[in-house]
Amino acid sequence: MKTLDHILRLLAVCALFCAAPAHALGGAPAAPAPEAAPEEALGRSLSHARSYVRIEPIRASVQADYRMRGLLQVGLALDAPHSRTRQTIAERQLWLRDAYSQAMLMYSGRMYRWGDIPDADAIARLLQAETDRLIGPGQATVVLDTVIIHAN
């Protein structure tokens, strides 16, 4: 019984020594990390220029032989030199994403053949047409970052 009491005291002393450095350093929990800026949340930046408005990647399924074969992912930004145009882009973000998604579904369903390299020029033309329709002709230029096929 005496040895059990001795062991418990020893454990209490060890716990006290282990807790002392944490208490000496402040012991308070660390402050939460600040939220990442929207550009940082999307990954690397295409450019540091203010005229670039980053758009979340657009994805569309790729089908062949009556089954899904993969996923087409397009990373892009819009080059909008005027602040009013950037404000319009921010206001119409949801419409742009919907139009881009529809354009990518049309590309992956009608223009792309499974196994081929995606045609970045055709994708850029489709996305630019939707941008001109929603923002205005010549107001913003589509700049592609990545065009990737994720195979199943």
C-alpha positions as CSV (number, residue, x, y, z in Angstrom):
1,M,0.0,0.0,0.0
2,K,2.9,2.3,0.8
3,T,4.4,1.7,-2.6
4,L,1.1,2.6,-4.3
5,D,1.0,5.8,-2.4
6,H,4.6,6.5,-3.3
7,I,3.9,5.9,-7.0
8,L,0.8,8.2,-7.0
9,R,2.9,11.0,-5.4
10,L,5.6,10.5,-7.9
11,L,3.1,10.7,-10.8
12,A,1.6,13.9,-9.3
13,V,5.0,15.5,-9.1
14,C,5.8,14.5,-12.7
15,A,2.5,16.0,-13.9
16,L,3.3,19.2,-12.0
17,F,6.7,19.4,-13.7
18,C,5.2,18.7,-17.1
19,A,2.5,21.4,-16.7
20,A,5.0,24.1,-15.4
21,P,6.6,25.0,-18.7
22,A,3.2,25.4,-20.4
23,H,2.0,27.6,-17.6
24,A,5.3,29.6,-17.7
25,L,4.8,30.2,-21.4
26,G,1.4,31.7,-20.9
27,G,-0.7,28.6,-21.0
28,A,-3.4,30.4,-22.9
29,P,-4.6,28.7,-26.1
30,A,-3.2,30.1,-29.3
31,A,-5.3,32.7,-31.1
32,P,-7.1,31.3,-34.1
33,A,-5.4,31.8,-37.5
34,P,-6.9,34.7,-39.5
35,E,-9.1,33.6,-42.4
36,A,-7.4,33.4,-45.7
37,A,-8.2,36.0,-48.3
38,P,-10.5,34.8,-51.1
39,E,-7.5,34.7,-53.5
40,E,-5.5,32.6,-51.1
41,A,-8.4,30.3,-50.5
42,L,-8.4,29.4,-54.2
43,G,-4.8,28.4,-54.2
44,R,-2.0,30.1,-56.0
45,S,-2.6,33.4,-57.7
46,L,-2.5,33.8,-61.5
47,S,-1.1,37.3,-61.1
48,H,-0.5,40.0,-58.5
49,A,-2.1,42.6,-60.8
50,R,-5.3,44.2,-59.4
51,S,-7.0,43.8,-62.8
52,Y,-7.2,40.0,-62.4
53,V,-10.3,38.7,-60.9
54,R,-9.8,35.0,-59.9
55,I,-12.7,32.6,-60.6
56,E,-13.1,29.3,-58.8
57,P,-12.3,26.4,-61.1
58,I,-15.1,25.2,-63.4
59,R,-15.7,21.5,-63.6
60,A,-17.7,19.3,-66.0
61,S,-18.1,15.6,-66.3
62,V,-16.7,13.8,-69.3
63,Q,-18.6,10.8,-70.7
64,A,-17.7,8.1,-73.2
65,D,-19.3,4.7,-74.0
66,Y,-22.4,5.7,-72.0
67,R,-20.6,6.1,-68.7
68,M,-18.6,8.8,-66.9
69,R,-14.9,8.6,-67.7
70,G,-13.5,11.7,-65.9
71,L,-13.8,15.3,-64.9
72,L,-12.7,18.3,-66.9
73,Q,-11.4,21.1,-64.7
74,V,-10.7,24.6,-66.0
75,G,-8.9,27.2,-63.8
76,L,-9.3,30.8,-65.0
77,A,-9.3,34.5,-64.2
78,L,-10.8,37.5,-65.8
79,D,-8.6,40.5,-66.7
80,A,-10.7,43.5,-66.1
81,P,-8.7,46.8,-66.2
82,H,-11.5,49.0,-65.0
83,S,-12.7,49.0,-61.4
84,R,-16.3,49.3,-62.5
85,T,-16.0,46.1,-64.6
86,R,-14.5,44.3,-61.6
87,Q,-17.5,45.4,-59.5
88,T,-19.8,44.1,-62.2
89,I,-18.0,40.8,-62.2
90,A,-18.4,40.5,-58.4
91,E,-22.1,41.3,-58.7
92,R,-22.7,38.8,-61.5
93,Q,-20.4,36.1,-60.1
94,L,-23.1,33.5,-59.8
95,W,-24.4,34.1,-63.3
96,L,-20.9,33.9,-64.7
97,R,-20.3,30.5,-62.9
98,D,-23.5,29.2,-64.2
99,A,-22.8,30.3,-67.8
100,Y,-19.3,28.9,-67.6
101,S,-20.6,25.6,-66.2
102,Q,-23.1,25.3,-69.1
103,A,-20.4,26.1,-71.6
104,M,-18.0,23.5,-70.2
105,L,-20.8,20.9,-70.2
106,M,-21.5,21.7,-73.8
107,Y,-17.7,21.4,-74.6
108,S,-17.3,18.1,-72.7
109,G,-20.5,16.6,-74.2
110,R,-20.2,17.7,-77.8
111,M,-16.7,18.9,-78.7
112,Y,-14.4,16.8,-76.6
113,R,-13.5,13.2,-77.4
114,W,-12.4,11.0,-74.5
115,G,-8.6,10.4,-74.7
116,D,-7.8,13.6,-76.7
117,I,-6.0,16.6,-75.3
118,P,-8.6,19.3,-74.4
119,D,-8.6,22.3,-76.8
120,A,-7.7,25.3,-74.6
121,D,-8.4,27.7,-77.5
122,A,-11.9,26.4,-78.0
123,I,-12.5,26.5,-74.2
124,A,-11.2,30.1,-74.0
125,R,-13.5,31.1,-76.9
126,L,-16.6,29.6,-75.3
127,L,-15.8,31.2,-71.9
128,Q,-15.0,34.6,-73.6
129,A,-18.4,34.5,-75.4
130,E,-20.2,34.0,-72.1
131,T,-18.2,36.7,-70.5
132,D,-19.0,39.2,-73.3
133,R,-22.7,38.2,-73.1
134,L,-22.9,38.8,-69.3
135,I,-20.3,41.6,-68.7
136,G,-20.2,43.4,-72.0
137,P,-18.1,43.0,-75.1
138,G,-14.4,44.0,-74.5
139,Q,-14.9,44.6,-70.8
140,A,-13.0,41.6,-69.5
141,T,-10.7,39.0,-71.0
142,V,-10.7,35.4,-70.0
143,V,-7.2,34.1,-69.0
144,L,-6.9,30.3,-68.6
145,D,-4.7,29.0,-65.9
146,T,-5.1,25.3,-66.1
147,V,-7.1,22.8,-68.2
148,I,-7.0,19.3,-66.6
149,I,-8.8,16.0,-67.2
150,H,-9.1,13.9,-64.1
151,A,-9.6,10.3,-65.2
152,N,-11.7,7.9,-63.2
